[in-house]
Amino acid sequence: MKAVIFDLDGTLLDTLEDLADAGNQVLAAAGLPVHPVESYRYFVGDGLVALIRRILPEERRSDEEVLRMTQAFREVYAVNWNAKTRLYTGVDTLLSGLQENGVAMNVLSNKPHDFTRICVREFLGRWTFAHVLGNREGLAKKPDPAGALEIAGKLGLAPSHILYVGDTATDMKTAVAAGMYAVGALWGFRTAGELEESGAACLAQRPEEVLELLRKGCKSSPGAI
């Protein structure tokens, strides 16, 4: 494999608490019930608008309310996005190993493009990423493979030469649709069952295992390495 595309939230960065805090803050300000932090594992992953729809009570999910709450979330998250966010243990070793071996590293996230780039610059600035893409107007978000294929095109690589690492069903479906090798990150937000059912070619328990996977060569059937 000549390149790796990473998801961001739940794969490179543990952003769960900051996302949950922002979501709960806007809910509380509107007089609405808040959610346990762990519930946000299943609220996030499909973009900001989807997150807002999921955290709102069903009767408050009109387009107008979602738009208003989405803007409120952006304002709150712009202030606290880095309060509790951190690299997952082992990510530094993984990224350094990839960089030393000349593997092109990239990020593709459903987080808004501006927040994606800010997070990468703040927490991952020690490493060089070829391309960093978040959710942008005019480009379908994951699991549509458009963003992944855009990165492949910019790299000048066939999708089959790219490893795709993510922690949700959305990521695995993106990788499969793009024709890339899907690696499920078990240290992230979701379960092994979800990742396997969504097309993971293999699962990694820890970030460092992705380096082992590249050394050994990629297997064709699901299983932990």
C-alpha positions as CSV (number, residue, x, y, z in Angstrom):
1,M,0.0,0.0,0.0
2,K,1.3,3.4,-1.0
3,A,-1.1,5.6,1.0
4,V,-3.4,5.7,3.9
5,I,-6.6,7.6,4.4
6,F,-7.7,8.1,8.0
7,D,-11.0,9.1,9.4
8,L,-10.5,11.8,12.1
9,D,-12.9,11.5,15.0
10,G,-12.7,8.2,16.7
11,T,-9.7,7.1,14.6
12,L,-6.8,9.6,15.1
13,L,-8.4,11.8,17.7
14,D,-10.6,11.1,20.7
15,T,-13.0,14.0,20.3
16,L,-16.0,12.4,22.0
17,E,-16.1,14.5,25.2
18,D,-15.7,17.8,23.4
19,L,-18.5,16.9,20.9
20,A,-20.7,15.7,23.7
21,D,-20.1,18.8,25.8
22,A,-20.9,21.1,22.8
23,G,-24.1,19.1,22.0
24,N,-25.3,19.1,25.5
25,Q,-24.6,22.8,26.0
26,V,-26.8,23.8,23.1
27,L,-29.5,21.4,24.2
28,A,-29.5,22.7,27.8
29,A,-29.6,26.3,26.5
30,A,-32.7,25.5,24.6
31,G,-34.3,23.8,27.6
32,L,-34.0,20.3,26.1
33,P,-32.8,17.1,27.7
34,V,-29.1,16.2,27.4
35,H,-27.5,12.9,26.7
36,P,-24.8,10.8,28.4
37,V,-21.4,11.2,26.8
38,E,-21.3,7.5,25.7
39,S,-24.5,8.1,23.6
40,Y,-22.6,10.4,21.4
41,R,-20.6,7.4,20.1
42,Y,-23.6,6.7,17.9
43,F,-24.7,10.3,17.3
44,V,-21.4,11.3,15.6
45,G,-19.9,10.0,12.3
46,D,-22.3,11.2,9.6
47,G,-21.7,14.9,9.7
48,L,-22.9,17.8,11.9
49,V,-26.4,18.1,10.6
50,A,-27.0,14.3,11.2
51,L,-25.5,14.8,14.8
52,I,-28.0,17.6,15.5
53,R,-31.0,15.6,14.2
54,R,-30.0,12.7,16.4
55,I,-29.6,14.6,19.6
56,L,-32.8,16.6,19.2
57,P,-36.1,15.2,20.5
58,E,-38.1,13.8,17.6
59,E,-40.7,16.5,17.7
60,R,-38.1,19.2,17.5
61,R,-36.4,18.0,14.3
62,S,-37.9,20.5,11.8
63,D,-35.5,21.8,9.2
64,E,-35.6,25.3,10.8
65,E,-34.8,23.9,14.3
66,V,-32.0,21.7,13.0
67,L,-30.5,24.7,11.1
68,R,-30.7,26.9,14.2
69,M,-29.2,24.3,16.5
70,T,-26.5,23.5,14.0
71,Q,-25.3,27.1,14.0
72,A,-25.5,27.2,17.8
73,F,-23.3,24.0,18.0
74,R,-20.8,25.5,15.6
75,E,-20.5,28.6,17.9
76,V,-20.0,26.5,21.0
77,Y,-17.7,24.0,19.5
78,A,-15.5,26.8,18.1
79,V,-14.7,27.7,21.7
80,N,-14.3,24.2,23.3
81,W,-13.2,22.0,20.4
82,N,-9.8,21.4,22.0
83,A,-10.7,21.3,25.7
84,K,-10.6,17.5,26.1
85,T,-9.7,16.2,22.7
86,R,-6.5,14.1,22.5
87,L,-4.6,11.7,20.3
88,Y,-5.4,8.1,20.9
89,T,-2.5,6.2,22.5
90,G,-0.3,4.8,19.7
91,V,-1.4,7.2,17.0
92,D,2.0,9.1,17.3
93,T,3.9,5.8,16.8
94,L,1.7,4.9,13.8
95,L,2.0,8.3,12.1
96,S,5.7,8.5,12.6
97,G,6.2,5.0,11.3
98,L,4.2,5.7,8.2
99,Q,6.0,9.0,7.5
100,E,9.4,7.3,8.0
101,N,8.4,4.7,5.4
102,G,7.2,7.3,2.8
103,V,3.6,6.3,3.0
104,A,1.4,9.2,2.0
105,M,-1.0,10.1,4.9
106,N,-4.4,11.7,4.4
107,V,-7.5,12.6,6.4
108,L,-11.1,12.4,5.2
109,S,-13.8,13.4,7.7
110,N,-17.5,14.2,7.8
111,K,-16.7,16.9,10.3
112,P,-17.1,20.4,8.7
113,H,-14.0,21.1,6.6
114,D,-12.9,24.1,8.6
115,F,-13.0,22.2,11.9
116,T,-11.3,19.2,10.3
117,R,-8.3,21.3,9.2
118,I,-8.1,23.1,12.5
119,C,-8.1,19.8,14.5
120,V,-5.4,18.3,12.2
121,R,-3.2,21.5,12.5
122,E,-3.6,21.7,16.3
123,F,-3.1,18.0,17.2
124,L,-1.3,16.4,14.3
125,G,0.9,19.2,13.1
126,R,4.0,17.2,13.8
127,W,3.3,15.1,10.8
128,T,2.9,15.8,7.1
129,F,-0.5,15.0,5.5
130,A,-0.8,15.1,1.8
131,H,-4.5,16.0,1.8
132,V,-7.0,16.9,4.6
133,L,-10.6,17.0,3.6
134,G,-13.7,17.6,5.7
135,N,-17.3,17.9,4.7
136,R,-17.7,20.6,2.1
137,E,-20.6,22.1,0.2
138,G,-21.0,20.4,-3.2
139,L,-19.3,17.2,-2.2
140,A,-21.3,14.2,-0.9
141,K,-20.3,13.2,2.6
142,K,-19.2,9.7,3.5
143,P,-20.2,6.9,2.9
144,D,-20.3,8.3,-0.6
145,P,-16.8,7.5,-1.9
146,A,-16.4,10.9,-3.7
147,G,-14.0,12.3,-1.1
148,A,-11.9,9.2,-0.9
149,L,-11.7,9.0,-4.7
150,E,-10.8,12.7,-4.9
151,I,-7.8,12.0,-2.6
152,A,-6.8,9.0,-4.7
153,G,-7.0,11.2,-7.9
154,K,-4.8,13.9,-6.3
155,L,-2.3,11.3,-5.2
156,G,-2.3,9.7,-8.7
157,L,-2.9,6.3,-7.2
158,A,-5.4,3.5,-7.9
159,P,-7.8,3.1,-5.0
160,S,-6.6,-0.5,-4.6
161,H,-3.2,0.9,-3.5
162,I,-4.8,2.8,-0.6
163,L,-5.5,1.7,3.0
164,Y,-8.5,3.2,4.6
165,V,-8.6,3.3,8.4
166,G,-11.8,4.3,10.2
167,D,-13.9,3.4,13.3
168,T,-17.5,3.4,12.0
169,A,-19.8,1.6,9.5
170,T,-19.8,4.8,7.5
171,D,-16.0,4.5,7.1
172,M,-16.0,0.9,6.1
173,K,-18.8,1.5,3.5
174,T,-16.8,4.4,2.1
175,A,-13.7,2.3,1.7
176,V,-15.6,-0.6,0.1
177,A,-17.4,1.8,-2.3
178,A,-14.1,3.4,-3.2
179,G,-12.4,0.1,-3.8
180,M,-9.9,0.6,-1.0
181,Y,-8.7,-1.8,1.7
182,A,-10.9,-1.2,4.7
183,V,-9.3,-1.4,8.2
184,G,-11.6,-1.1,11.2
185,A,-10.2,0.8,14.2
186,L,-11.3,-1.0,17.3
187,W,-9.9,1.7,19.6
188,G,-12.6,4.2,18.3
189,F,-16.3,4.8,18.8
190,R,-17.9,1.6,17.5
191,T,-17.9,-2.2,17.8
192,A,-16.1,-5.0,15.9
193,G,-19.5,-6.4,14.8
194,E,-20.5,-3.1,13.2
195,L,-17.2,-2.8,11.4
196,E,-17.2,-6.4,10.1
197,E,-20.8,-6.2,8.9
198,S,-20.0,-3.0,7.0
199,G,-17.1,-4.5,5.0
200,A,-13.9,-4.3,7.1
201,A,-11.2,-6.4,5.5
202,C,-9.5,-6.6,8.9
203,L,-9.6,-5.1,12.3
204,A,-6.9,-3.5,14.3
205,Q,-7.0,-3.4,18.1
206,R,-4.4,-0.7,18.5
207,P,-3.0,2.0,16.1
208,E,0.4,0.4,16.0
209,E,-1.1,-2.7,14.4
210,V,-1.7,-0.8,11.2
211,L,2.1,-0.7,10.7
212,E,2.2,-4.5,11.3
213,L,-0.6,-4.9,8.7
214,L,1.4,-3.0,6.1
215,R,4.5,-5.0,6.8
216,K,2.7,-8.3,6.6
217,G,0.6,-7.4,3.6
218,C,-3.2,-7.1,3.6
219,K,-5.4,-10.1,4.1
220,S,-8.6,-10.6,2.2
221,S,-11.0,-11.7,5.0
222,P,-12.1,-10.0,8.2
223,G,-10.3,-10.7,11.4
224,A,-8.3,-9.0,14.1
225,I,-4.5,-8.6,13.6
